[in-house]
Amino acid sequence: MGMGIQKVMLTPCKSEKELLEHFGCYGFEKQLNFYEIIGDSNWQIDINQGVIYFGDNITFSIQLLGTFSLSSETWLWSWNNEASQLPTSVIEQALSLKSYGEENDINLFTSAQFDTTQEDLYKIGVIATGMFNTDGYYLADFGQGIALVTIKKDHINSKNNNQNKISKIFPKFITNLFGSSSFESDNHEQKNNQTQIFEIFSQFISNFDVDHYQALKYYLITKDYQVKQSDLTAQTELVAIKGEQRVVAKFDEQSRLISLNV
């Protein structure tokens, strides 16, 4: 499993919010695809082998980021869990995040143990998934706590159809943001993929507190869109192009999404 961090940053991230904007939506998309694979299957982890099993026939490689104690409501990074004598091979991503935090003064990655909530596990999960380009993360509830692991398997991809699942939980005001331009793609699959991108982004910004402009910009970059150079510093309109596909998004003065046309 590669430990390299995705190269989508124009400058290094210096805060949790910037990390979410750079990597969060990409990780969020991968998480939706991962849930399509495992469903409600039971799980079992072999930490020495660095694998997790779901049901009878699904196996993934894992990296253990850390554990959350349900009794004390504290997070413990795996690189500080000396009592468990974890193999180095299964905490490489956690160590990489620690180094990144030290280089960029991000306390989330350098504080060995701290008070937090279960909701913050989702934030750590999507950031790590996006940063390391894994195929998702899993919150393994083992009774006394929750182990947060990232997942890697070659056959997971974005071909799963998340549209029905996402539309059931969309806030109505989010769905009203979408419109269509006069452009019609000759490639039906490309159009479906493009629509899915915006459905995923809408759900992401309804779940995480981010700058909409920045989050959409970096999400599109990870999806191989080219953001027009003149729009890299503007905050009220974003234009991105990928082949014959064109995205135009408009934002208010607080960088909140107003409309998004494809």
C-alpha positions as CSV (number, residue, x, y, z in Angstrom):
1,M,0.0,0.0,0.0
2,G,1.5,3.3,-1.1
3,M,1.9,5.9,1.6
4,G,2.3,8.8,-0.8
5,I,0.1,11.8,-0.3
6,Q,-2.0,13.0,-3.2
7,K,-0.5,15.9,-5.1
8,V,-3.5,18.2,-5.4
9,M,-2.2,21.0,-3.2
10,L,-1.1,24.4,-4.6
11,T,0.3,25.1,-1.1
12,P,0.6,22.8,1.9
13,C,-2.4,22.7,4.1
14,K,-2.0,24.5,7.5
15,S,-5.3,23.6,9.2
16,E,-8.0,20.9,9.5
17,K,-10.4,23.0,7.4
18,E,-7.9,23.3,4.6
19,L,-7.3,19.5,4.7
20,L,-11.0,18.9,4.4
21,E,-11.2,21.3,1.4
22,H,-8.3,19.7,-0.4
23,F,-9.0,16.0,0.3
24,G,-12.4,15.6,2.0
25,C,-14.8,15.4,-1.0
26,Y,-12.6,12.9,-2.9
27,G,-12.4,10.8,0.3
28,F,-16.1,11.1,0.7
29,E,-16.8,9.8,-2.8
30,K,-14.6,6.8,-2.2
31,Q,-16.4,6.1,1.1
32,L,-19.7,5.9,-0.7
33,N,-18.3,3.5,-3.2
34,F,-16.8,1.4,-0.4
35,Y,-20.1,1.1,1.4
36,E,-21.7,-0.2,-1.8
37,I,-19.2,-3.1,-1.7
38,I,-19.5,-4.2,2.0
39,G,-23.1,-3.4,2.8
40,D,-24.0,-4.6,6.3
41,S,-21.5,-7.5,6.3
42,N,-19.8,-8.6,9.6
43,W,-16.2,-7.7,10.0
44,Q,-13.0,-9.3,11.5
45,I,-9.5,-7.8,11.6
46,D,-6.2,-9.5,11.6
47,I,-3.9,-6.7,12.7
48,N,-0.7,-8.6,12.3
49,Q,-1.5,-9.4,8.7
50,G,-2.9,-5.9,8.1
51,V,-6.2,-7.2,6.6
52,I,-9.9,-6.9,7.3
53,Y,-12.5,-9.5,6.3
54,F,-16.2,-8.7,5.5
55,G,-18.6,-11.6,5.4
56,D,-17.2,-14.8,3.8
57,N,-15.4,-13.6,0.8
58,I,-14.4,-9.9,0.9
59,T,-10.9,-9.0,2.1
60,F,-9.1,-5.7,2.1
61,S,-5.7,-4.4,3.2
62,I,-5.8,-1.9,6.0
63,Q,-3.9,0.8,7.7
64,L,-4.8,1.5,11.4
65,L,-5.0,5.2,12.0
66,G,-6.0,5.1,15.6
67,T,-8.7,4.1,18.1
68,F,-11.6,6.0,19.9
69,S,-12.5,5.1,23.5
70,L,-16.2,5.1,24.0
71,S,-15.9,5.4,27.8
72,S,-13.4,8.3,27.9
73,E,-14.3,9.8,24.5
74,T,-10.7,10.2,23.6
75,W,-8.8,9.5,20.4
76,L,-5.4,7.7,20.4
77,W,-3.2,7.7,17.3
78,S,-1.9,4.2,16.5
79,W,1.7,5.5,16.5
80,N,1.3,6.2,20.2
81,N,-0.4,2.9,21.1
82,E,2.7,1.2,22.5
83,A,0.7,-1.2,24.7
84,S,-0.7,-3.0,21.6
85,Q,2.7,-3.5,20.1
86,L,1.4,-2.8,16.6
87,P,3.5,-3.8,13.6
88,T,5.1,-0.8,11.9
89,S,3.7,-2.0,8.5
90,V,0.1,-1.3,9.6
91,I,0.7,2.2,11.0
92,E,2.7,3.7,8.1
93,Q,-0.1,6.1,7.1
94,A,-0.6,7.3,10.7
95,L,3.2,8.0,10.9
96,S,3.0,9.9,7.6
97,L,0.2,12.0,9.0
98,K,2.3,12.7,12.1
99,S,5.2,13.9,10.0
100,Y,2.9,16.0,7.8
101,G,1.5,17.6,11.0
102,E,4.9,18.3,12.4
103,E,6.0,20.0,9.1
104,N,2.8,22.1,8.8
105,D,1.9,22.7,12.5
106,I,-1.4,20.7,12.4
107,N,-2.2,19.6,16.0
108,L,-4.8,17.0,14.8
109,F,-2.0,14.9,13.5
110,T,0.6,15.5,16.2
111,S,-1.4,15.3,19.4
112,A,-0.9,11.7,20.6
113,Q,-4.2,11.5,22.5
114,F,-7.0,14.1,22.8
115,D,-10.7,14.5,23.7
116,T,-13.0,14.3,20.8
117,T,-16.4,12.9,19.5
118,Q,-17.4,10.1,17.2
119,E,-18.3,12.7,14.6
120,D,-14.6,13.7,14.3
121,L,-13.8,10.1,13.2
122,Y,-15.6,10.8,9.9
123,K,-13.5,13.9,9.4
124,I,-10.2,12.0,10.0
125,G,-11.5,9.2,7.8
126,V,-12.3,11.3,4.7
127,I,-9.1,13.3,5.0
128,A,-6.9,10.3,5.2
129,T,-8.8,8.5,2.4
130,G,-8.3,11.5,0.1
131,M,-4.7,12.2,1.1
132,F,-3.5,8.6,0.6
133,N,-5.9,7.8,-2.3
134,T,-7.2,4.7,-0.4
135,D,-10.6,3.1,-1.3
136,G,-12.4,4.2,1.9
137,Y,-12.2,3.9,5.6
138,Y,-14.0,1.8,8.2
139,L,-15.1,2.4,11.8
140,A,-14.7,-1.0,13.4
141,D,-16.7,-1.0,16.7
142,F,-15.1,-3.6,19.0
143,G,-17.3,-2.9,22.0
144,Q,-15.0,-0.7,24.2
145,G,-14.1,1.5,21.4
146,I,-13.8,2.1,17.6
147,A,-10.8,1.4,15.4
148,L,-10.4,3.7,12.4
149,V,-8.8,1.9,9.5
150,T,-8.3,2.9,5.8
151,I,-9.1,0.4,3.2
152,K,-7.3,-0.7,0.0
153,K,-8.4,-3.1,-2.7
154,D,-7.8,-2.8,-6.4
155,H,-11.3,-3.8,-7.6
156,I,-13.1,-0.9,-5.8
157,N,-13.9,1.9,-8.3
158,S,-16.4,4.6,-9.0
159,K,-18.7,2.5,-11.2
160,N,-21.2,1.8,-8.3
161,N,-24.4,3.8,-8.6
162,N,-24.8,6.0,-5.6
163,Q,-27.4,8.2,-7.1
164,N,-30.5,6.7,-5.4
165,K,-28.8,6.4,-2.0
166,I,-27.6,10.1,-2.2
167,S,-30.9,11.5,-3.4
168,K,-32.8,10.0,-0.4
169,I,-30.8,12.2,2.0
170,F,-30.2,15.4,0.0
171,P,-31.5,18.5,1.7
172,K,-34.1,20.1,-0.7
173,F,-32.2,23.4,-0.9
174,I,-29.1,21.5,-2.1
175,T,-31.0,19.8,-5.0
176,N,-32.3,23.2,-6.1
177,L,-28.7,24.4,-6.8
178,F,-28.3,22.2,-9.8
179,G,-29.1,23.3,-13.4
180,S,-28.2,22.2,-16.9
181,S,-26.5,24.2,-19.6
182,S,-27.4,23.9,-23.3
183,F,-24.4,21.7,-23.8
184,E,-25.3,18.0,-24.3
185,S,-22.5,15.4,-24.2
186,D,-22.4,12.8,-26.8
187,N,-21.1,10.4,-24.2
188,H,-23.9,9.3,-21.9
189,E,-21.6,7.6,-19.5
190,Q,-19.5,10.8,-19.1
191,K,-22.7,12.8,-18.4
192,N,-23.8,10.3,-15.7
193,N,-20.3,10.4,-14.1
194,Q,-20.4,14.2,-14.2
195,T,-23.8,14.4,-12.6
196,Q,-22.6,12.0,-9.9
197,I,-19.7,14.3,-9.1
198,F,-22.1,17.1,-8.2
199,E,-24.5,14.9,-6.3
200,I,-21.6,13.7,-4.1
201,F,-20.3,17.3,-3.7
202,S,-23.7,18.5,-2.5
203,Q,-23.9,15.8,0.1
204,F,-20.3,16.5,1.2
205,I,-20.9,20.2,1.9
206,S,-24.1,19.4,3.8
207,N,-22.1,17.2,6.1
208,F,-18.9,19.2,6.6
209,D,-18.1,22.8,7.3
210,V,-15.9,23.9,4.4
211,D,-15.4,26.8,2.0
212,H,-17.5,25.7,-0.9
213,Y,-15.4,27.3,-3.6
214,Q,-12.1,25.8,-2.3
215,A,-13.7,22.3,-1.7
216,L,-15.2,22.1,-5.2
217,K,-12.0,23.4,-6.9
218,Y,-9.8,20.7,-5.3
219,Y,-12.4,18.0,-5.8
220,L,-12.6,18.8,-9.5
221,I,-8.8,18.8,-9.7
222,T,-8.7,15.3,-8.2
223,K,-11.2,14.3,-10.9
224,D,-8.8,15.5,-13.6
225,Y,-10.6,18.7,-14.4
226,Q,-8.6,21.8,-15.4
227,V,-9.6,24.9,-13.4
228,K,-9.2,28.0,-15.5
229,Q,-6.1,29.9,-14.4
230,S,-8.0,33.2,-14.2
231,D,-10.4,31.7,-11.7
232,L,-7.9,30.3,-9.2
233,T,-8.1,33.4,-7.0
234,A,-11.7,34.4,-7.7
235,Q,-14.3,33.4,-5.2
236,T,-17.6,34.1,-7.0
237,E,-17.3,31.9,-10.1
238,L,-15.4,28.7,-10.9
239,V,-15.0,27.3,-14.4
240,A,-13.4,23.9,-14.9
241,I,-13.0,21.8,-18.1
242,K,-12.3,18.1,-18.8
243,G,-12.3,17.3,-22.4
244,E,-15.7,18.3,-23.7
245,Q,-17.2,18.6,-20.3
246,R,-17.5,22.1,-18.8
247,V,-18.5,23.0,-15.2
248,V,-19.6,26.5,-14.2
249,A,-20.3,27.2,-10.5
250,K,-21.3,30.4,-8.9
251,F,-20.9,31.5,-5.3
252,D,-22.0,34.3,-3.0
253,E,-19.6,36.7,-1.2
254,Q,-19.1,34.1,1.6
255,S,-18.1,31.5,-1.0
256,R,-21.3,29.5,-0.5
257,L,-22.5,27.6,-3.6
258,I,-25.4,29.4,-5.4
259,S,-25.7,27.4,-8.6
260,L,-23.8,24.7,-10.4
261,N,-24.3,24.0,-14.1
262,V,-22.9,21.2,-16.3
